[in-house]
Amino acid sequence: ISSSQVYIIQVSVGNHQWTVKHRYSDFHDLHEKLVAEKKIDKNLLPPKKIIGKNSKSLVEKRQKELEIYLQTLLLKFPVTAPKVLSHFLHFHLYVS
């Protein structure tokens, strides 16, 4: 049985703070949409690893890489995040 790793993302906007959970495949889907719609660098997302994908060291490394990925995206869109990114981070549920 293959178990999927879920990455927990802590999001902070002003006084609001919340948690979002996503699998790597969710990040991949987000990235594909951003590459198509916003011409984001295809190499920005950390690559998918097949061997040892659930090893503790790889999970921790990927967690850091995905955090950098999201921070980079938010820096690219300082005023208004693209709708697909806002939805991914659940802005619509917490920020009015």
Secondary structure, 3 states (H helix, E strand, C coil): CCCCCEEEEEEEECCEEEEEEEEHHHHHHHHHHHHHHHCCCHHHCCCCCCCCCCCHHHHHHHHHHHHHHHHHHHHHCCCCCCHHHHHHCCHHHHCC
